[in-house]
Amino acid sequence: MKVIMAGLSKTGTKSLAEAFKILGFVVHDTKQHFLYHRQVWYDLMDGKATVDDIRRSYEGVDVVTGLPVYFFWKQLCDTFPEAKVVLSMREAESWVKSWFRQLDVWETNYLLICLMTFTQTGWNYFQFHRRFYLPVHSIHPMVPFGSWKASKVIQLNRFRRHNTDVMTNCPEEKLLIFKAEKGWKPLCEFLKHEIPSFDFPRRNVGATLFDQYMKDDSLFLQMKKELRNHFVVGMFVIAFLVLWLVCSNKWLFMYIVQ
């Protein structure tokens, strides 16, 4: 492990993740934590995971970001003492507005709600977020179509407390406080990497992440495939029941007439 990204969601983490990929790093974000590592995170939450479990799970991974990494940044630093830490930051009021726009997507993207409600992969994805959103953000929807509302005061307090925690407890020589508008220069100097000649990437601007996922992300394409399969099976079941009822009524009518 080379870099632990400790910044909260909506502080430019998706843009940073893309930047690390451009620089040649193997990056695992929330999707990969869900697909490949969620059991070790569940075990860590339950006090069962060891340092060796985490090391084995993330063997060959250079950079980690996203949920639930930023919640467990200290444990990851203890597990990978050689890793550097990047804390992505933005102004608090700007962050909370962006964060609330992202939360609104969970409530207003009806395809996403259907996928998380009616497919096994989607339900597991919902449960993964639900499990960590409570301790991290005090958000605890019971079902995918439930409320993702959050208190602005609590969110701002957690945002400030998290950033203070990282800046206070991470060794200064290992820490980069990064703002996306600064671009490549501070990041590449911190990593001792050559600065690319093109613009710094921008991702998930305006909480558009799930719209893009629905088009070409393999995980969400799998959910959509499962939903289509359920729909086809459901139609066959309905057609069979209608046919059975029609035939049953026909036989009943003929019996009465006789």
C-alpha positions as CSV (number, residue, x, y, z in Angstrom):
1,M,0.0,0.0,0.0
2,K,1.4,3.4,-1.0
3,V,-1.4,5.9,-0.4
4,I,-4.4,6.1,1.9
5,M,-6.9,8.7,0.9
6,A,-8.5,9.9,4.1
7,G,-10.8,12.6,2.7
8,L,-14.6,12.3,3.0
9,S,-16.9,11.7,0.1
10,K,-17.5,14.9,-2.0
11,T,-14.1,16.4,-1.4
12,G,-12.8,15.5,-4.8
13,T,-12.1,11.8,-4.0
14,K,-13.3,10.5,-7.4
15,S,-11.2,13.0,-9.2
16,L,-8.2,12.1,-7.1
17,A,-8.8,8.4,-7.7
18,E,-8.8,9.0,-11.4
19,A,-5.6,11.0,-11.1
20,F,-3.9,8.1,-9.3
21,K,-5.0,5.7,-12.0
22,I,-3.5,8.1,-14.7
23,L,-0.2,8.1,-12.8
24,G,-0.2,4.2,-12.9
25,F,-1.4,3.3,-9.5
26,V,-3.7,0.4,-8.7
27,V,-6.7,2.1,-7.0
28,H,-9.5,0.5,-5.0
29,D,-12.5,2.7,-4.4
30,T,-15.9,1.9,-2.8
31,K,-16.9,-0.4,-5.6
32,Q,-13.8,-2.6,-5.1
33,H,-14.2,-2.6,-1.3
34,F,-17.7,-3.9,-1.8
35,L,-16.8,-6.5,-4.4
36,Y,-13.6,-7.9,-3.1
37,H,-13.0,-6.7,0.5
38,R,-16.4,-6.3,2.2
39,Q,-16.1,-9.3,4.5
40,V,-12.8,-8.0,6.0
41,W,-14.5,-4.7,6.6
42,Y,-17.5,-6.4,8.3
43,D,-15.0,-8.4,10.4
44,L,-13.1,-5.2,11.3
45,M,-16.4,-3.6,12.4
46,D,-17.1,-6.7,14.6
47,G,-13.6,-6.7,16.0
48,K,-12.6,-9.9,14.3
49,A,-10.2,-8.8,11.5
50,T,-6.5,-8.8,12.2
51,V,-3.7,-6.7,10.6
52,D,-2.7,-9.7,8.6
53,D,-6.3,-10.1,7.3
54,I,-6.3,-6.6,6.0
55,R,-2.8,-6.9,4.4
56,R,-3.8,-10.1,2.6
57,S,-7.0,-8.6,1.3
58,Y,-5.2,-5.6,-0.1
59,E,-2.1,-7.3,-1.5
60,G,-1.2,-5.6,-4.8
61,V,-3.3,-2.5,-4.2
62,D,-1.5,0.8,-4.3
63,V,-4.2,3.3,-3.3
64,V,-7.4,3.1,-1.3
65,T,-10.2,5.6,-1.1
66,G,-13.9,6.0,-0.6
67,L,-16.3,4.3,1.9
68,P,-15.3,2.9,4.4
69,V,-11.6,3.8,4.0
70,Y,-11.9,7.3,5.4
71,F,-13.5,6.0,8.5
72,F,-10.7,3.5,9.2
73,W,-7.8,5.6,8.1
74,K,-6.0,5.1,11.4
75,Q,-6.3,1.4,11.3
76,L,-5.0,1.4,7.7
77,C,-2.0,3.5,8.7
78,D,-1.2,1.0,11.5
79,T,-1.5,-1.8,9.0
80,F,0.5,-0.1,6.3
81,P,3.0,2.1,8.2
82,E,4.9,2.8,5.0
83,A,1.8,4.4,3.3
84,K,1.4,8.1,2.8
85,V,-1.9,9.9,3.5
86,V,-3.8,12.3,1.3
87,L,-6.6,14.3,3.0
88,S,-8.7,15.9,0.3
89,M,-10.4,19.1,1.6
90,R,-12.9,21.8,0.6
91,E,-14.7,24.6,2.3
92,A,-17.3,23.3,4.8
93,E,-20.4,24.9,3.4
94,S,-19.6,24.0,-0.1
95,W,-19.0,20.4,1.0
96,V,-22.3,20.0,2.8
97,K,-24.3,21.3,-0.2
98,S,-22.5,18.9,-2.5
99,W,-22.9,16.0,0.1
100,F,-26.6,16.7,0.3
101,R,-27.0,16.6,-3.5
102,Q,-25.3,13.2,-3.4
103,L,-27.7,12.0,-0.7
104,D,-30.7,13.2,-2.7
105,V,-29.7,10.8,-5.5
106,W,-30.3,7.9,-3.2
107,E,-33.9,9.1,-2.8
108,T,-34.7,10.4,-6.3
109,N,-32.9,7.9,-8.6
110,Y,-35.8,5.5,-9.0
111,L,-33.8,3.0,-11.1
112,L,-31.1,2.9,-8.4
113,I,-33.9,2.3,-5.8
114,C,-35.3,-0.5,-7.9
115,L,-31.9,-2.1,-8.3
116,M,-31.2,-2.0,-4.6
117,T,-34.7,-3.3,-3.7
118,F,-35.3,-6.1,-6.3
119,T,-31.8,-7.6,-7.0
120,Q,-29.5,-9.5,-4.8
121,T,-26.4,-7.6,-5.8
122,G,-28.2,-4.3,-5.4
123,W,-29.5,-5.3,-2.0
124,N,-26.0,-6.3,-0.9
125,Y,-24.7,-2.9,-2.2
126,F,-27.3,-1.1,-0.2
127,Q,-26.5,-3.1,3.0
128,F,-22.8,-2.3,2.6
129,H,-23.5,1.5,2.5
130,R,-26.1,1.3,5.2
131,R,-23.7,-0.5,7.6
132,F,-21.1,2.2,7.4
133,Y,-23.3,5.3,6.9
134,L,-24.6,5.1,10.5
135,P,-21.2,5.3,12.4
136,V,-19.7,7.6,9.8
137,H,-22.6,10.0,8.9
138,S,-25.4,9.2,11.3
139,I,-27.5,8.1,8.3
140,H,-29.4,4.8,8.7
141,P,-32.1,4.1,6.1
142,M,-33.9,0.8,6.9
143,V,-34.8,0.1,3.2
144,P,-33.5,1.4,-0.1
145,F,-36.6,3.5,-0.6
146,G,-36.4,4.9,2.9
147,S,-35.1,8.3,3.9
148,W,-31.5,9.3,3.5
149,K,-32.1,12.7,5.2
150,A,-29.4,14.0,7.4
151,S,-28.9,16.9,9.8
152,K,-26.8,19.7,8.4
153,V,-25.4,20.5,11.8
154,I,-24.3,16.9,12.5
155,Q,-22.8,16.5,9.0
156,L,-20.7,19.7,9.4
157,N,-19.6,18.7,12.8
158,R,-18.5,15.3,11.6
159,F,-16.8,16.9,8.6
160,R,-14.8,19.3,10.7
161,R,-14.0,16.7,13.4
162,H,-12.8,14.1,10.8
163,N,-10.5,16.6,9.2
164,T,-9.1,17.8,12.5
165,D,-8.5,14.2,13.6
166,V,-6.5,13.4,10.4
167,M,-4.5,16.7,10.6
168,T,-3.8,16.2,14.3
169,N,-2.9,12.5,14.4
170,C,-1.3,11.8,11.1
171,P,2.5,12.5,11.1
172,E,3.2,15.7,9.2
173,E,5.8,14.1,6.9
174,K,3.3,11.5,5.7
175,L,0.4,13.9,5.1
176,L,-0.7,15.9,2.1
177,I,-3.7,18.2,2.5
178,F,-5.0,18.4,-1.0
179,K,-7.5,20.6,-2.8
180,A,-8.6,19.6,-6.2
181,E,-8.4,23.1,-7.7
182,K,-4.6,23.0,-7.1
183,G,-4.3,20.3,-9.7
184,W,-1.3,18.0,-10.4
185,K,1.6,20.0,-8.9
186,P,1.1,19.4,-5.1
187,L,0.1,15.8,-5.6
188,C,3.0,14.9,-7.9
189,E,5.5,16.7,-5.7
190,F,4.3,14.8,-2.7
191,L,4.6,11.5,-4.6
192,K,7.8,12.5,-6.3
193,H,6.2,11.8,-9.7
194,E,6.5,13.6,-13.0
195,I,3.7,16.1,-13.6
196,P,1.4,15.1,-16.5
197,S,1.0,17.6,-19.4
198,F,-2.8,17.5,-19.4
199,D,-5.5,18.9,-17.1
200,F,-6.3,17.3,-13.7
201,P,-9.3,15.0,-14.1
202,R,-12.8,16.0,-12.8
203,R,-15.2,13.3,-11.8
204,N,-18.7,13.1,-10.1
205,V,-19.3,16.8,-10.7
206,G,-22.8,17.7,-9.6
207,A,-23.4,14.2,-8.1
208,T,-23.6,12.6,-11.6
209,L,-21.8,9.5,-10.5
210,F,-24.7,7.1,-10.5
211,D,-25.9,8.3,-13.9
212,Q,-22.6,7.4,-15.4
213,Y,-22.5,4.1,-13.5
214,M,-25.9,3.1,-15.0
215,K,-24.4,3.5,-18.5
216,D,-21.2,1.6,-18.4
217,D,-20.2,0.3,-14.9
218,S,-19.9,-3.5,-14.7
219,L,-21.4,-3.7,-11.2
220,F,-24.5,-1.7,-12.1
221,L,-24.9,-3.5,-15.4
222,Q,-25.0,-6.8,-13.4
223,M,-27.7,-5.3,-11.2
224,K,-29.7,-4.3,-14.3
225,K,-29.3,-7.8,-15.8
226,E,-30.6,-9.3,-12.6
227,L,-33.6,-7.0,-12.6
228,R,-34.4,-7.9,-16.2
229,N,-34.2,-11.6,-15.4
230,H,-36.5,-11.1,-12.4
231,F,-38.9,-9.2,-14.7
232,V,-38.9,-12.0,-17.3
233,V,-39.5,-14.7,-14.6
234,G,-42.2,-12.6,-13.1
235,M,-44.0,-12.2,-16.4
236,F,-43.9,-16.0,-17.0
237,V,-45.3,-16.6,-13.5
238,I,-48.1,-14.1,-14.1
239,A,-48.9,-15.6,-17.5
240,F,-49.0,-19.1,-16.0
241,L,-51.3,-17.9,-13.2
242,V,-53.7,-16.2,-15.7
243,L,-53.8,-19.2,-17.9
244,W,-54.4,-21.5,-14.9
245,L,-57.3,-19.2,-13.7
246,V,-58.8,-19.1,-17.1
247,C,-58.6,-22.9,-17.5
248,S,-59.9,-23.5,-14.0
249,N,-62.9,-21.2,-14.6
250,K,-63.6,-22.9,-17.9
251,W,-63.6,-26.3,-16.3
252,L,-65.8,-25.1,-13.5
253,F,-68.3,-23.6,-15.9
254,M,-68.5,-26.8,-17.9
255,Y,-69.0,-28.8,-14.7
256,I,-71.9,-26.6,-13.6
257,V,-73.5,-26.7,-17.1
258,Q,-73.3,-30.5,-17.1
